[in-house]
Amino acid sequence: MKKPATKFSVSDKLKWIIPFILLLMSFTIKEIQAQEINQTIYDSVRNREVLIDFVTKEGLQTGEFAEYFQDEYQTYIPEEKLINDLKLKLNNFEIVIVLGSWCYDSKIQVPHFLKILDATNYPEESLLMIAVDSKKQASGLDITAYDIERVPTFIIYKEGQEIGRIIESPSQSLEADLQKILQQ
């Protein structure tokens, strides 16, 4: 005897899909939390310790990077008109920053970018920062999907899709380049 086909309504499907998605997200968050944050390794190309893998703003304020971070962060003055415009838009996007703690451009641009994010009240949980070695590789992470050729690279995502990036140094200013990406 053949069983009749069971039809599931959209709400029935959502009842199990949403918890499944939340479960997957919790595993990802736990994996990131399990990773040691703000760790360093010896970079034989640079002949010194460098930050590697997941880093935080606090981690950037230690070691060699800290020498630049405070000065660059404090002295950078974002363009107020652009900041006001970014405040209205930026919270709907996710950002990944891939940087080199050994890299001069990273030492300048990353503090400036973080000051912009702070000025726009950007949610910290929507920002992911990854430090790489001189070969532009992470130690415990596979970052090949980011296709990093130069650092810093600021990658902007909307709903999981990359919509633009700022590579190494901005064309105009970080604020103007970011605004242009968000308008796409």
matplotlib code that plots the C-alpha trace (Angstrom):
import matplotlib.pyplot as plt

x = [0.0, 1.4, 1.6, 0.2, 2.8, 3.1, 2.9, 4.7, 3.7, 6.3, 5.8, 6.4, 9.7, 10.8, 10.3, 13.2, 15.3, 15.7, 17.0, 19.3, 20.8, 21.2, 22.9, 25.3, 26.0, 26.7, 29.3, 31.0, 31.1, 32.4, 35.1, 36.2, 36.1, 38.2, 40.9, 43.4, 43.0, 45.9, 48.5, 51.9, 54.3, 57.9, 58.0, 61.3, 61.0, 60.6, 62.9, 60.5, 57.2, 54.0, 50.4, 48.6, 45.1, 42.1, 43.0, 41.0, 41.4, 43.0, 45.5, 46.5, 47.4, 50.3, 53.7, 55.2, 51.8, 50.9, 53.7, 51.7, 48.2, 47.7, 49.2, 47.4, 44.1, 44.2, 45.4, 43.1, 40.1, 37.4, 35.3, 32.3, 29.8, 30.8, 30.7, 27.1, 26.1, 27.9, 26.2, 22.9, 24.1, 27.1, 25.3, 23.7, 27.1, 29.7, 33.4, 36.5, 39.9, 43.0, 46.2, 49.8, 51.1, 54.5, 53.1, 53.5, 50.1, 48.4, 49.9, 48.5, 45.2, 43.8, 43.8, 42.2, 39.5, 38.8, 38.4, 35.8, 34.0, 34.0, 32.7, 29.8, 29.0, 29.6, 28.8, 31.9, 30.3, 30.0, 33.8, 36.3, 40.1, 42.7, 46.4, 48.7, 52.4, 54.7, 53.5, 50.0, 48.9, 47.3, 48.7, 45.6, 43.0, 42.5, 42.0, 42.4, 38.8, 39.6, 42.1, 44.5, 47.4, 48.1, 47.4, 45.5, 42.5, 39.1, 36.3, 32.7, 29.8, 26.1, 24.0, 27.1, 28.1, 31.2, 30.2, 33.6, 37.1, 39.7, 43.1, 46.3, 45.4, 42.2, 41.7, 40.3, 39.9, 38.7, 35.4, 34.8, 35.9, 33.7, 30.7, 31.2, 31.2, 28.0, 26.2, 26.5]
y = [0.0, 3.3, 6.1, 9.4, 12.2, 14.5, 18.1, 20.6, 24.2, 26.9, 27.5, 23.8, 24.0, 27.1, 25.4, 23.1, 25.2, 28.2, 26.1, 24.2, 27.5, 28.8, 25.6, 25.9, 29.5, 28.6, 26.0, 28.6, 31.1, 28.5, 27.6, 31.2, 31.5, 28.3, 29.8, 31.7, 35.4, 37.9, 35.2, 35.8, 33.6, 34.1, 35.2, 34.1, 36.4, 39.5, 38.0, 38.9, 38.1, 39.0, 38.8, 35.8, 34.6, 36.2, 39.6, 42.3, 46.0, 45.4, 43.0, 45.7, 47.9, 45.6, 44.9, 46.5, 47.4, 49.4, 51.9, 53.1, 52.3, 54.9, 57.8, 56.9, 56.3, 59.5, 61.8, 60.6, 62.9, 61.2, 63.4, 64.3, 64.5, 61.0, 59.6, 60.8, 59.2, 55.9, 55.8, 55.4, 52.5, 50.7, 48.6, 46.5, 45.1, 42.7, 43.6, 41.4, 43.0, 41.0, 42.8, 42.3, 43.6, 43.9, 45.9, 49.7, 50.2, 48.1, 50.1, 53.3, 52.2, 49.8, 52.3, 54.9, 52.3, 51.3, 55.0, 55.3, 52.2, 53.6, 57.0, 55.2, 53.0, 50.0, 46.8, 44.9, 41.6, 42.3, 42.8, 40.0, 40.8, 38.3, 38.9, 37.1, 36.5, 37.8, 35.2, 36.5, 33.3, 32.6, 29.9, 28.0, 29.3, 28.7, 32.2, 31.2, 32.1, 35.7, 35.8, 38.1, 39.5, 42.7, 43.9, 45.5, 44.3, 45.5, 43.3, 44.4, 41.9, 42.2, 39.2, 37.0, 38.2, 40.3, 43.7, 45.4, 45.8, 48.4, 47.0, 48.4, 52.1, 53.9, 55.6, 58.8, 58.3, 55.3, 57.0, 57.9, 54.5, 52.8, 55.0, 54.2, 50.5, 50.7, 52.5, 49.6]
z = [0.0, -1.1, 1.5, 0.5, -0.1, 2.9, 2.0, 4.2, 4.4, 4.3, 8.0, 8.7, 6.7, 8.5, 11.9, 11.2, 8.8, 11.1, 14.1, 11.7, 10.4, 14.0, 15.0, 12.1, 13.0, 16.6, 15.5, 13.4, 16.2, 18.6, 16.1, 15.9, 19.7, 20.0, 17.9, 19.8, 19.1, 18.7, 18.5, 17.0, 15.0, 13.9, 10.3, 8.8, 5.9, 8.2, 10.8, 13.6, 15.4, 13.5, 14.3, 12.7, 12.2, 14.0, 15.6, 17.4, 17.7, 21.1, 19.6, 17.1, 20.0, 21.2, 19.8, 16.8, 15.3, 18.4, 17.7, 14.6, 15.7, 18.4, 16.4, 13.2, 14.9, 17.0, 14.2, 11.5, 11.0, 8.9, 6.6, 8.7, 5.8, 4.5, 8.0, 8.5, 5.2, 6.1, 9.5, 7.6, 5.4, 6.9, 9.5, 6.8, 5.6, 6.9, 6.6, 6.5, 6.9, 5.9, 7.1, 7.8, 11.1, 9.3, 6.4, 6.3, 4.4, 7.0, 9.8, 8.3, 6.7, 9.3, 12.2, 9.8, 8.8, 12.4, 13.3, 10.5, 11.8, 15.3, 14.1, 12.4, 15.4, 13.2, 15.1, 16.2, 15.6, 11.9, 11.5, 11.1, 11.0, 9.9, 10.1, 7.6, 7.3, 4.6, 2.2, 2.8, 4.4, 7.8, 10.1, 11.3, 8.7, 5.0, 3.5, -0.1, -0.8, 0.0, -2.9, -1.1, -3.2, -1.2, 2.3, 3.7, 1.9, 3.1, 1.8, 2.0, 2.0, 1.8, 2.6, 2.3, -1.2, -1.8, -3.3, -3.3, -1.8, -1.0, -1.6, 0.0, -0.2, -1.2, -4.5, -3.0, 0.8, 2.8, 3.5, -0.2, -1.5, 1.1, 0.2, -3.5, -2.7, -0.6, -3.4, -5.8]

ax = plt.figure().add_subplot(projection="3d")
ax.plot(x, y, z, "-o")
ax.set_aspect("equal")
plt.show()
